[in-house]
Amino acid sequence: MKQRVLILCTGNSCRSQMAEGILRHYGGDKFEVSSAGTQPSKVNETAIQVMKEIGIDISSQKSKDVKEFVGQHFHYVITVCDKADKACPIFPGPAMRLHWFFPDPPHGVEVTNEVLGEFRLIRDMIHNKFKKMGETGKTE
């Protein structure tokens, strides 16, 4: 039986979307992965671009509201930003609640080489953490 994982962020546009794609890519045989936001928006185009660079396509993922998941059982609820960590609802059952903070890349600005570099840096940080979880099935 796959372990259910919910990854939370504020907008569910970038960090949680990248984490969802990475964990699904490396741990799809071990985990059923979803992501959501406390204030959902839409998946960030630059996040989609930098994920494609590492061979993971998140272009079909959608931003979802955390309210859609309230009342569901999860093995892990992982917040990837401080605002979501504070606003995260309580999920029933024995869910392990983890907070893995990643900085927010610049949104709503012209996509320059510098901005792409920041997205890539954050993507790589998220990739390292969630790839390890996907490959080992463990959070540490």
C-alpha positions in Angstrom: 0.0 0.0 0.0 1.3 3.4 -1.0 1.9 6.0 1.7 -0.2 9.2 1.2 1.8 12.5 1.2 0.4 16.0 1.1 2.8 18.9 0.4 1.6 22.3 1.4 2.6 25.9 0.5 0.8 29.2 0.4 0.1 29.6 -3.3 0.7 26.0 -4.5 2.3 27.5 -7.5 6.0 26.7 -7.2 7.8 25.0 -4.3 5.0 22.5 -3.4 4.4 21.8 -7.1 8.1 21.1 -7.7 8.2 18.9 -4.6 5.1 17.0 -5.8 6.6 16.4 -9.2 9.9 15.3 -7.8 8.5 12.9 -5.2 6.1 11.4 -7.7 9.0 10.9 -10.2 11.3 9.2 -7.7 8.8 7.6 -5.3 5.7 7.0 -7.3 5.9 3.3 -6.5 6.0 4.1 -2.7 3.9 7.3 -2.4 0.6 8.7 -3.5 1.5 12.4 -3.7 -0.6 15.6 -3.7 0.1 19.2 -3.1 -2.1 22.1 -2.1 -2.1 25.7 -1.0 -3.6 27.8 1.8 -4.2 30.5 -0.9 -4.0 28.6 -4.2 -3.2 30.4 -7.5 -1.8 28.7 -10.6 1.3 26.7 -11.4 4.2 29.0 -12.1 5.5 28.9 -15.7 9.1 29.4 -14.6 8.8 26.4 -12.2 7.5 24.3 -15.1 10.4 25.4 -17.2 13.2 24.6 -14.7 11.6 21.3 -13.8 11.6 20.3 -17.5 15.3 21.0 -17.5 15.8 18.0 -15.1 13.4 15.8 -17.0 10.3 16.2 -14.8 7.1 17.6 -16.4 4.7 19.3 -14.0 2.8 21.2 -16.7 -0.3 19.1 -16.2 -0.4 19.7 -12.4 -3.0 22.1 -11.0 -3.0 24.4 -8.0 -5.4 23.1 -5.4 -6.9 24.4 -2.2 -5.9 22.6 1.1 -9.6 22.6 2.0 -10.1 19.9 -0.7 -8.1 17.6 1.4 -9.4 18.3 4.9 -10.8 15.1 6.5 -8.6 12.8 4.4 -6.0 10.6 5.9 -2.3 11.2 5.1 0.9 9.4 6.3 2.9 12.7 5.8 1.9 16.3 5.7 4.9 18.4 4.6 4.9 22.2 4.6 7.5 23.9 2.5 6.9 27.5 3.5 6.5 29.2 6.9 3.1 30.7 6.2 1.6 27.3 5.3 3.2 25.7 8.3 1.3 28.2 10.6 -2.0 28.0 8.6 -2.0 24.2 8.1 -5.1 22.5 9.2 -5.0 19.4 11.4 -5.4 16.2 9.5 -6.9 13.1 11.2 -5.0 10.0 11.8 -1.4 9.4 12.5 0.0 11.8 9.9 3.6 12.8 10.5 3.8 16.5 10.2 7.1 17.8 8.8 8.2 21.4 8.0 10.9 21.6 5.3 11.4 25.3 4.5 12.6 26.4 1.1 13.0 30.1 0.1 10.4 31.5 -2.3 11.8 32.3 -5.7 10.8 35.7 -7.2 7.3 35.8 -8.7 5.7 38.4 -10.9 9.0 39.8 -12.2 10.6 39.6 -15.6 12.3 36.3 -16.0 16.0 37.1 -16.3 19.0 34.9 -16.1 19.3 35.9 -12.4 15.7 34.9 -11.7 16.1 31.6 -13.6 19.2 31.0 -11.4 17.2 31.5 -8.3 14.5 29.1 -9.5 17.1 26.5 -10.3 18.8 26.9 -6.9 15.5 26.4 -5.1 14.6 23.5 -7.5 17.9 21.8 -6.7 17.3 22.2 -2.9 13.8 20.7 -3.2 15.1 18.0 -5.6 17.8 16.9 -3.1 15.4 16.5 -0.2 12.4 14.9 -2.0 14.5 12.7 -4.3 16.1 11.1 -1.1 12.6 10.5 0.3 11.4 9.1 -3.0 14.3 6.7 -3.3 14.5 5.5 0.3 10.9 5.8 1.4 12.1 7.7 4.5 12.0 11.3 5.6 15.5 11.4 7.1 
